[in-house]
């Protein structure tokens, strides 16, 4: 793991953008980010509400095109004023909550009400533009938990969730919160952080970011490597051929397992070099053809508080088609299935 390459994250005070709306998912995202110390007292907080597009009014009997246009325009303007007022009130409440409950100095909390031009893609585009303009180091947003199949179909026609769009396109880390009230959260004695690792540059960046931006001294670090071993050969082959090919496959499997062990050991050493106590590190190598599914299952069975994974960046059409047949990126699989906090580092 190379901890010298730092394209966007920082060791000092960060700028964090919270994408908020009036849903309970937004409140859960704020609470999760601060209670697990993913956001700190030194951070500069930007609370952003994006006003959704206003539909034109439906006018009755048409007297003239001008009357219809003016009536529709007046309706849109009135709705915009109402939506802007609602957004400002919502942000003021969120601002008071952060200042009072999480003790963030008021001068470090900023609010922004922004318009949008379209649906989910318009909202995410507005958020990405705001993140670029403010130079933020991380975006935090809640997740409603849209199923992978539905999300894939919608993404093929240009729709989908705001969270999906941010995970796919945001150059800075995205903290996606899908809270489960029944899930136990470890805060007082240290939280549990799991990094999905595969020795790729994206995984190295994810591990580096987790160590520098999420881990506290008492936290547990789980480094999880999921192997996708070669599938067995078809049984239709001749017995002698089967014997040789199975022997080749066993040797290949052993080499892959050995390489994974070496990679995980290097990742552990790199984390220790950055100050993580060896006693707080758990390294695991598992086998599953669906890495995202295995990471989600591990998170559930070990009560993981924060899962961190890298994102290589995959084309929209390929991502959607792969997801429909159970493939696709680990980050998108976790965005749809993980209950808890997911940090995607690109």
C-alpha positions as semicolon CSV with decimal commas, in nm:
position;residue;x (nm);y (nm);z (nm)
1;X;0,000;0,000;0,000
2;X;0,142;0,335;-0,102
3;X;0,057;0,613;0,145
4;X;0,255;0,882;-0,036
5;X;0,005;0,944;-0,316
6;X;-0,252;1,195;-0,186
7;X;-0,463;1,330;-0,472
8;X;-0,750;1,473;-0,269
9;X;-0,757;1,378;0,099
10;X;-0,590;1,572;0,375
11;X;-0,452;1,521;0,724
12;X;-0,565;1,866;0,842
13;X;-0,912;2,023;0,880
14;X;-1,139;1,909;0,598
15;X;-1,429;2,058;0,410
16;X;-1,729;1,826;0,431
17;X;-2,046;1,870;0,226
18;X;-2,373;1,724;0,357
19;X;-2,639;1,672;0,090
20;X;-2,962;1,717;0,288
21;X;-3,335;1,694;0,233
22;X;-3,634;1,657;0,466
23;X;-3,615;1,277;0,488
24;X;-3,513;1,073;0,792
25;X;-3,222;0,940;0,587
26;X;-3,059;1,285;0,591
27;X;-3,090;1,310;0,970
28;X;-2,943;0,960;1,000
29;X;-2,651;1,060;0,778
30;X;-2,569;1,363;0,995
31;X;-2,592;1,160;1,315
32;X;-2,385;0,872;1,178
33;X;-2,110;1,094;1,040
34;X;-2,056;1,276;1,369
35;X;-2,126;0,997;1,620
36;X;-1,873;0,766;1,452
37;X;-1,614;1,047;1,430
38;X;-1,605;1,038;1,051
39;X;-1,657;1,415;1,090
40;X;-1,453;1,601;1,350
41;X;-1,464;1,928;1,544
42;X;-1,199;2,076;1,317
43;X;-1,397;2,016;0,996
44;X;-1,561;2,293;0,795
45;X;-1,921;2,187;0,732
46;X;-2,126;2,281;0,427
47;X;-2,496;2,194;0,445
48;X;-2,651;2,188;0,099
49;X;-3,018;2,159;0,001
50;X;-3,104;2,133;-0,368
51;X;-3,447;2,261;-0,471
52;X;-3,612;2,002;-0,697
53;X;-3,741;2,107;-1,039
54;X;-4,090;2,261;-1,032
55;X;-4,350;2,115;-1,268
56;X;-4,546;2,358;-1,481
57;X;-4,903;2,429;-1,376
58;X;-5,186;2,256;-1,560
59;X;-5,416;2,529;-1,688
60;X;-5,784;2,477;-1,774
61;X;-5,946;2,613;-2,091
62;X;-5,681;2,786;-2,298
63;X;-5,757;3,147;-2,381
64;X;-5,426;3,222;-2,545
65;X;-5,069;3,100;-2,543
66;X;-4,959;3,414;-2,358
67;X;-5,212;3,357;-2,076
68;X;-5,102;2,997;-2,039
69;X;-4,736;3,096;-2,031
70;X;-4,783;3,373;-1,775
71;X;-4,999;3,154;-1,552
72;X;-4,746;2,872;-1,564
73;X;-4,457;3,107;-1,499
74;X;-4,635;3,257;-1,195
75;X;-4,702;2,909;-1,057
76;X;-4,338;2,808;-1,095
77;X;-4,218;3,126;-0,927
78;X;-4,454;3,079;-0,632
79;X;-4,348;2,717;-0,590
80;X;-3,982;2,815;-0,606
81;X;-4,030;3,069;-0,328
82;X;-4,209;2,810;-0,113
83;X;-3,949;2,540;-0,176
84;X;-3,663;2,781;-0,104
85;X;-3,824;2,885;0,226
86;X;-3,871;2,518;0,325
87;X;-3,509;2,441;0,236
88;X;-3,377;2,737;0,438
89;X;-3,581;2,632;0,742
90;X;-3,457;2,274;0,712
91;X;-3,095;2,385;0,687
92;X;-3,131;2,619;0,985
93;X;-3,257;2,329;1,197
94;X;-2,972;2,108;1,079
95;X;-2,723;2,385;1,149
96;X;-2,856;2,429;1,506
97;X;-2,838;2,053;1,560
98;X;-2,475;2,032;1,451
99;X;-2,372;2,332;1,659
100;X;-2,558;2,229;1,975
101;X;-2,537;1,850;1,972
102;X;-2,197;1,798;1,810
103;X;-2,029;2,118;1,934
104;X;-1,908;2,236;1,595
105;X;-1,821;2,610;1,614
106;X;-2,087;2,815;1,436
107;X;-1,832;2,991;1,215
108;X;-1,741;2,651;1,065
109;X;-2,096;2,568;0,953
110;X;-2,226;2,709;0,623
111;X;-2,562;2,661;0,449
112;X;-2,641;2,666;0,077
113;X;-2,978;2,647;-0,102
114;X;-2,925;2,567;-0,468
115;X;-3,158;2,519;-0,768
116;X;-3,144;2,219;-1,000
117;X;-3,222;2,165;-1,366
118;X;-3,351;1,808;-1,370
119;X;-3,422;1,487;-1,178
120;X;-3,165;1,275;-0,993
121;X;-2,895;1,357;-1,249
122;X;-2,970;1,729;-1,211
123;X;-2,955;1,712;-0,831
124;X;-2,630;1,517;-0,831
125;X;-2,484;1,751;-1,092
126;X;-2,568;2,049;-0,872
127;X;-2,405;1,879;-0,571
128;X;-2,093;1,791;-0,769
129;X;-2,063;2,148;-0,894
130;X;-2,100;2,280;-0,537
131;X;-1,837;2,033;-0,414
132;X;-1,595;2,149;-0,682
133;X;-1,668;2,515;-0,615
134;X;-1,613;2,482;-0,238
135;X;-1,318;2,245;-0,276
136;X;-1,469;1,983;-0,042
137;X;-1,279;1,675;0,077
138;X;-1,583;1,452;0,137
139;X;-1,956;1,437;0,059
140;X;-2,203;1,282;0,306
141;X;-2,551;1,175;0,201
142;X;-2,827;0,944;0,318
143;X;-2,946;0,643;0,120
144;X;-3,297;0,508;0,082
145;X;-3,162;0,171;-0,030
146;X;-3,280;0,124;-0,389
147;X;-3,245;-0,235;-0,509
148;X;-2,960;-0,311;-0,747
149;X;-3,185;-0,436;-1,029
150;X;-3,417;-0,137;-1,018
151;X;-3,125;0,104;-0,995
152;X;-2,956;-0,061;-1,294
153;X;-3,268;-0,038;-1,510
154;X;-3,321;0,326;-1,415
155;X;-2,957;0,414;-1,479
156;X;-2,988;0,278;-1,833
157;X;-3,245;0,549;-1,908
158;X;-3,060;0,824;-1,725
159;X;-3,238;0,803;-1,391
160;X;-3,140;0,647;-1,056
161;X;-3,066;0,771;-0,706
162;X;-2,861;1,075;-0,611
163;X;-2,638;0,851;-0,397
164;X;-2,563;0,628;-0,696
165;X;-2,476;0,925;-0,912
166;X;-2,238;1,064;-0,649
167;X;-2,066;0,729;-0,597
168;X;-2,015;0,693;-0,974
169;X;-1,900;1,046;-1,053
170;X;-1,763;1,221;-0,744
171;X;-1,383;1,263;-0,747
172;X;-1,367;1,299;-0,367
173;X;-1,471;1,033;-0,113
174;X;-1,845;0,983;-0,063
175;X;-1,992;0,874;0,271
176;X;-2,320;0,695;0,200
177;X;-2,536;0,624;0,506
178;X;-2,814;0,368;0,503
179;X;-2,904;0,335;0,869
180;X;-3,061;0,030;1,031
181;X;-3,207;0,126;1,375
182;X;-3,162;-0,230;1,499
183;X;-2,792;-0,235;1,413
184;X;-2,548;-0,203;1,701
185;X;-2,304;0,087;1,671
186;X;-1,968;0,077;1,849
187;X;-1,872;0,429;1,948
188;X;-1,763;0,448;2,311
189;X;-1,514;0,161;2,300
190;X;-1,400;0,233;1,946
191;X;-1,576;0,164;1,619
192;X;-1,512;-0,115;1,371
193;X;-1,384;-0,014;1,029
194;X;-1,357;-0,264;0,743
195;X;-1,155;-0,193;0,428
196;X;-1,238;-0,404;0,122
197;X;-0,890;-0,473;-0,012
198;X;-0,757;-0,637;-0,329
199;X;-0,407;-0,485;-0,366
200;X;-0,520;-0,256;-0,651
201;X;-0,429;0,114;-0,656
202;X;-0,794;0,194;-0,576
203;X;-0,781;-0,035;-0,270
204;X;-0,451;0,124;-0,160
205;X;-0,613;0,467;-0,175
206;X;-0,913;0,341;0,022
207;X;-0,693;0,195;0,295
208;X;-0,484;0,510;0,311
209;X;-0,792;0,731;0,334
210;X;-0,949;0,512;0,604
211;X;-0,635;0,526;0,820
212;X;-0,594;0,900;0,782
213;X;-0,957;1,014;0,791
214;X;-1,174;0,759;0,973
215;X;-0,971;0,560;1,226
216;X;-0,939;0,677;1,586
217;X;-0,675;0,530;1,826
218;X;-0,917;0,282;1,984
219;X;-1,088;0,171;1,661
220;X;-1,060;-0,175;1,510
221;X;-0,934;-0,204;1,152
222;X;-1,050;-0,506;0,952
223;X;-0,868;-0,562;0,621
224;X;-1,082;-0,796;0,412
225;X;-0,949;-0,958;0,096
226;X;-1,208;-1,152;-0,107
227;X;-1,067;-1,405;-0,354
228;X;-1,240;-1,487;-0,679
229;X;-1,081;-1,825;-0,749
230;X;-1,112;-1,991;-1,092
231;X;-1,428;-2,198;-1,143
232;X;-1,404;-2,579;-1,168
233;X;-1,376;-2,729;-1,517
234;X;-1,686;-2,891;-1,673
235;X;-1,748;-3,257;-1,585
236;X;-1,789;-3,347;-1,955
237;X;-1,413;-3,364;-2,003
238;X;-1,236;-3,701;-2,018
239;X;-1,122;-3,836;-1,675
240;X;-0,748;-3,805;-1,753
241;X;-0,793;-3,450;-1,883
242;X;-0,996;-3,369;-1,574
243;X;-0,715;-3,496;-1,351
244;X;-0,451;-3,277;-1,513
245;X;-0,670;-2,970;-1,530
246;X;-0,783;-3,006;-1,168
247;X;-0,418;-3,031;-1,064
248;X;-0,343;-2,714;-1,261
249;X;-0,639;-2,540;-1,102
250;X;-0,529;-2,642;-0,752
251;X;-0,181;-2,503;-0,818
252;X;-0,330;-2,182;-0,955
253;X;-0,560;-2,152;-0,653
254;X;-0,269;-2,202;-0,416
255;X;-0,071;-1,930;-0,593
256;X;-0,365;-1,688;-0,577
257;X;-0,414;-1,756;-0,206
258;X;-0,042;-1,708;-0,143
259;X;-0,039;-1,379;-0,336
260;X;-0,342;-1,258;-0,139
261;X;-0,170;-1,339;0,190
262;X;0,139;-1,143;0,084
263;X;-0,075;-0,845;-0,024
264;X;-0,270;-0,841;0,302
265;X;0,049;-0,864;0,506
266;X;0,186;-0,564;0,316
267;X;-0,137;-0,371;0,380
268;X;-0,116;-0,448;0,752
269;X;0,247;-0,332;0,762
270;X;0,155;-0,010;0,582
271;X;-0,126;0,061;0,831
272;X;0,106;-0,006;1,125
273;X;0,363;0,230;0,973
274;X;0,095;0,500;0,980
275;X;0,040;0,450;1,353
276;X;-0,234;0,186;1,373
277;X;-0,170;-0,055;1,660
278;X;-0,115;-0,415;1,540
279;X;-0,344;-0,529;1,823
280;X;-0,630;-0,337;1,659
281;X;-0,588;-0,493;1,313
282;X;-0,771;-0,801;1,188
283;X;-0,682;-0,934;0,843
284;X;-0,908;-1,184;0,668
285;X;-0,891;-1,363;0,331
286;X;-1,218;-1,514;0,208
287;X;-1,335;-1,684;-0,112
288;X;-1,645;-1,573;-0,300
289;X;-1,712;-1,506;-0,667
290;X;-1,924;-1,205;-0,559
291;X;-1,690;-0,984;-0,358
292;X;-1,955;-0,722;-0,282
293;X;-2,190;-0,982;-0,139
294;X;-1,911;-1,126;0,077
295;X;-1,810;-0,783;0,212
296;X;-2,174;-0,703;0,301
297;X;-2,213;-1,041;0,476
298;X;-1,890;-0,989;0,670
299;X;-2,006;-0,642;0,773
300;X;-2,335;-0,782;0,906
301;X;-2,181;-1,077;1,091
302;X;-1,907;-0,868;1,255
303;X;-2,114;-0,556;1,333
304;X;-1,892;-0,331;1,122
305;X;-1,963;0,040;1,167
306;X;-1,792;0,177;0,855
307;X;-1,701;-0,006;0,533
308;X;-1,444;0,162;0,308
309;X;-1,384;0,055;-0,052
310;X;-1,210;0,193;-0,356
311;X;-1,372;0,270;-0,690
312;X;-1,194;0,212;-1,020
313;X;-1,453;0,394;-1,229
314;X;-1,666;0,190;-1,472
315;X;-1,868;0,302;-1,774
316;X;-2,238;0,359;-1,707
317;X;-2,371;0,106;-1,961
318;X;-2,124;-0,168;-1,864
319;X;-2,195;-0,105;-1,494
320;X;-2,570;-0,130;-1,544
321;X;-2,557;-0,442;-1,762
322;X;-2,312;-0,619;-1,531
323;X;-2,529;-0,540;-1,231
324;X;-2,833;-0,695;-1,399
325;X;-2,654;-1,031;-1,414
326;X;-2,510;-1,013;-1,065
327;X;-2,174;-0,859;-1,153
328;X;-2,055;-0,499;-1,149
329;X;-1,844;-0,298;-0,909
330;X;-1,808;-0,375;-0,539
331;X;-1,884;-0,012;-0,450
332;X;-2,218;-0,013;-0,632
333;X;-2,315;-0,351;-0,487
334;X;-2,245;-0,221;-0,136
335;X;-2,427;0,106;-0,209
336;X;-2,742;-0,100;-0,275
337;X;-2,710;-0,373;-0,012
338;X;-2,502;-0,253;0,283
339;X;-2,681;-0,150;0,601
340;X;-2,465;0,107;0,774
341;X;-2,199;0,352;0,659
342;X;-2,017;0,308;0,329
343;X;-1,723;0,527;0,226
344;X;-1,631;0,508;-0,143
345;X;-1,286;0,645;-0,229
346;X;-1,206;0,712;-0,592
